[in-house]
Amino acid sequence: MKIQARQLEAQLKKGLAPLYAVHGPEALVALEAADRIREAARREGCSEREIFFAEPGADWSRFGAAAANLSLFASKRLVELRIPTGKPGAEGGRAIDAYCARLPDDAITLVSLPELDWQQQKSKWFEALERAGVLVEARAISRDELPDWLAARLARQEQRASVETLEWLADRVEGNLLAARQEV
């Protein structure tokens, strides 16, 4: 299932999926989506967390073993796979495909990816992620959407601002949402 990051809250309220893959060009939106998934996983009893970084020379058998391992101390765990380049390579692609075919019963999996081109999104491993869980696209916030996005951020903090203030902020942070994080 594919959703936009703005739809994530509603999806999480329906219950946690076994796997989430967050990708897209907007780093702040992706980071905050992953944070919401982690928070929901903690609320659902995931008190143990395993993180795998897919860097050149990564031991993909270690990631594959995570599916077979049972949690030692918690009833549920969060397994995170971070692929900063968006390119797991042939071995990594096979490992992801195999992992998705046999997701662990005691885990929620979170895969963090950068913006992917159309070829990467058509790869076997990416399609396996889509079949196994929820793809969350962290797309860029357009200038027209920015005042509403800022208003929603303020509302989550139980604050609000006038339309003029939101427009002023939007003018200052357009193209740099990390600056918006500092302002709002």
C-alpha positions in Angstrom: 0.0 0.0 0.0 1.3 3.4 -0.9 0.4 6.5 1.1 1.6 10.1 1.5 3.3 11.1 4.7 0.3 13.3 5.6 -1.9 10.2 5.6 0.3 8.3 8.0 -1.4 9.4 11.2 -4.8 8.1 10.0 -3.1 4.8 8.8 -1.4 4.3 12.2 -4.7 4.8 14.0 -6.1 1.8 12.2 -3.3 -0.4 13.6 0.4 -1.0 12.8 1.4 -2.8 9.6 4.2 -5.3 9.9 6.5 -3.2 7.7 6.9 0.5 6.7 9.2 1.9 4.1 9.7 5.7 4.2 11.2 7.3 1.1 11.2 10.6 -0.7 13.0 13.8 -1.3 11.9 15.8 1.8 14.3 14.8 4.6 12.3 16.5 7.4 9.0 14.9 6.3 10.7 11.5 6.1 12.4 11.9 9.5 9.2 12.9 11.2 7.2 10.0 9.5 9.8 7.6 10.8 9.5 9.1 14.3 5.7 8.7 14.2 6.1 5.0 13.3 8.7 4.5 16.1 6.4 6.2 18.6 3.4 4.0 17.5 5.6 0.9 17.7 6.6 1.9 21.3 2.9 2.3 22.2 2.2 -1.2 20.8 4.8 -2.7 23.1 8.0 -2.6 21.0 10.6 -1.9 23.6 13.6 -3.5 21.9 15.1 -1.9 18.7 17.6 -3.4 16.2 19.2 -1.0 13.6 21.0 -2.2 10.4 22.9 0.2 8.2 23.2 -0.8 4.6 26.6 0.5 3.7 29.2 -0.9 1.3 30.4 -4.2 2.7 27.3 -4.6 5.0 26.7 -8.1 6.3 23.3 -8.8 4.9 23.2 -12.2 6.6 22.9 -10.3 9.9 19.9 -8.5 8.6 18.3 -11.7 7.4 19.0 -13.4 10.7 16.8 -10.7 12.4 13.7 -12.3 10.9 14.6 -15.7 12.5 15.7 -14.3 15.9 13.2 -14.0 18.7 13.2 -11.0 21.0 15.1 -11.8 24.3 13.5 -9.2 26.6 10.4 -7.8 24.9 7.3 -9.3 23.4 7.7 -7.1 20.3 10.7 -5.3 18.7 11.4 -2.7 16.1 13.7 -3.7 13.3 15.1 -0.8 11.4 16.9 -1.0 8.1 18.6 2.3 6.9 19.7 2.4 3.3 21.2 6.0 2.9 22.1 5.5 -0.7 18.9 3.8 -1.7 21.0 1.1 -3.4 21.3 -2.1 -1.4 23.1 -3.9 -4.2 22.4 -7.4 -5.5 23.0 -9.1 -2.2 21.0 -6.6 -0.3 18.2 -6.8 -2.7 18.0 -10.5 -2.3 18.1 -10.2 1.5 15.3 -7.6 1.5 13.2 -9.8 -0.8 13.8 -12.8 1.5 13.1 -10.8 4.6 9.8 -9.5 3.2 8.8 -13.1 2.3 9.0 -14.1 5.9 8.5 -11.1 8.2 9.0 -11.8 11.9 5.8 -12.2 13.9 7.3 -10.4 16.9 8.6 -7.3 15.0 7.6 -4.1 13.2 10.1 -3.3 10.4 11.0 0.3 9.4 13.0 0.8 6.2 14.4 4.3 5.7 15.4 5.3 2.2 16.2 8.6 0.4 14.4 9.7 -2.8 14.4 6.9 -5.3 14.3 7.2 -9.0 11.8 5.3 -11.1 14.2 2.4 -11.8 14.8 1.8 -8.1 11.0 1.9 -7.5 10.6 -0.9 -10.1 13.3 -3.1 -8.5 12.3 -6.5 -7.1 13.4 -5.5 -3.6 11.3 -2.3 -3.6 8.3 -4.1 -4.9 8.7 -6.7 -2.1 8.6 -3.8 0.4 5.4 -2.6 -1.2 3.8 -6.1 -1.0 4.8 -6.6 2.6 3.7 -3.3 4.1 3.1 0.4 3.7 5.2 2.7 1.5 5.2 6.2 2.9 6.2 8.9 0.4 7.9 11.9 2.0 7.4 14.2 -0.9 8.4 17.9 -1.1 5.9 20.4 0.3 4.9 22.9 -2.4 4.8 26.6 -1.7 1.0 26.5 -1.9 0.8 23.7 0.7 3.4 25.3 3.0 1.0 27.5 5.1 -1.3 24.6 5.8 1.7 22.4 6.6 3.0 25.0 9.1 -0.5 25.4 10.6 -0.7 21.7 11.1 2.7 21.7 12.9 1.6 24.5 15.1 -1.7 22.7 15.9 0.2 19.5 17.0 1.9 21.8 19.5 -1.5 23.3 20.5 -0.6 26.6 18.9 -2.0 28.7 16.1 -1.1 31.6 13.9 -2.8 34.1 11.6 -2.9 33.6 7.9 -0.6 36.5 7.5 2.0 35.0 9.9 1.8 31.6 8.2 2.4 33.3 4.8 5.3 35.2 6.2 6.8 32.0 7.6 6.2 30.2 4.4 8.1 32.9 2.5 11.1 32.5 4.8 11.3 28.7 4.9 10.3 27.7 1.4 12.7 25.1 0.1 14.2 24.5 3.5 11.8 22.7 5.8 14.6 22.2 8.3 14.5 25.9 8.9 10.7 25.6 9.5 11.5 23.1 12.2 13.6 25.8 13.9 10.9 28.4 13.5 7.8 26.4 14.4 
